[in-house]
């Protein structure tokens, strides 16, 4: 019963969307606006948590390398967007990242940490570019720090869920639960693409 309740709570948490929009930097400060940005869109939340889940599945060096690659390349994309570098298909690639990252978890795809870093880094550039293009009146350094920390925390949440499931019971059952969460993420990404 406890495992079912926990899995249901996790699934609902991953599917929930926060009830706030992007914060105005003039009213809340650039750091708060940046910190809230990844938390204000279901696409961002799903992709970031999926990165953490996949890193937990890969284990070893990937626990650090995969999320760090995402955050690092996302910051490069942020600078590119900030300076107006044209990048086609930003929003479709963000939605594709939700589907692909969800599928990586659903399939429990095993790759070396470096390959995982390259895969997530590819999508991270698009996420970062969107942040840079949407900065508005925010100060770039504090805004960038805010969304980088928020993103890292979402990765950390995915890692904690993945590792926590592994400690709750048999490894096989934990893997099934993570794969189901990955499949649900991929389906949510498809739904977002259709309705968006």
LINDA-V524841 format. One line per field, one symbol per residue. ss: DSSP state (2 for helix, 1 for strand, 0 for the rest). Layout:
ss->???
//
This chain:
ss->0222222222222220000000002222022222222222022222222222222222000222222222222222222222000000022222222222222222000000222222222222222222222000000222222222222222222222222222220022222222222222222222222220
//
